[in-house]
Amino acid sequence: MRVTWKLADGREIAAEVAPGLSLMEAAQANNVPGVIGECGGCLSCATCHVVVDPAWAERTGVPGEFEDAMLDITAAERQPRSRLSCQIEAHHDLDGLVLHVPEA
């Protein structure tokens, strides 16, 4: 599946992502600036904050209770479609997904 990360400076990074991989892991593998993932994806740092493009919000779902709480401590201001990319798993229904990486 293909994912595009849109950076705050206008650049875009697009990559093929294997199903089952978290989008935080995919961002790290593709050197996406701003998606740090300090905790390795265990929901304890909020450094993998992304904003789901409006066209994809329904398909990526809503944050769970703990993710929702962690989104309150992100470096960039939380937005209505904010997610932690460690909590979004790549699957074929997300082929073409667009994620915005907020400026920290």
C-alpha positions, 0 to 999 in steps of 0.5 A: 500500500502507498502512504504519503506524509505531507510535511509542514514545509510543503515537502512530501514523502511517499512510500510503499508500506507493507500491511501490518506495519505501524505507520510510525514504523513506516515513517521511521523506515522512510526518514520522515522528519517529525515522526520520532517515535521515541517510545518505539510505539508503546503509547508513552511519548506522543512523538509520532503525532500526525494529522489524518487527511480529511478524506481518510479520517473515517477509514483510519478510525478514532483514537482509543481512550489511552491514545486520546489522552496521549494526544493531549501532550503532543508538541504540536497542537492537537487537531480534530483528526490527530492520531498517533501513527504508532496506533494506525496499522497499514492495511490494503483499505488504506492504500493512498493514505495521506498523513500530515506531519505537524510542525513541532 
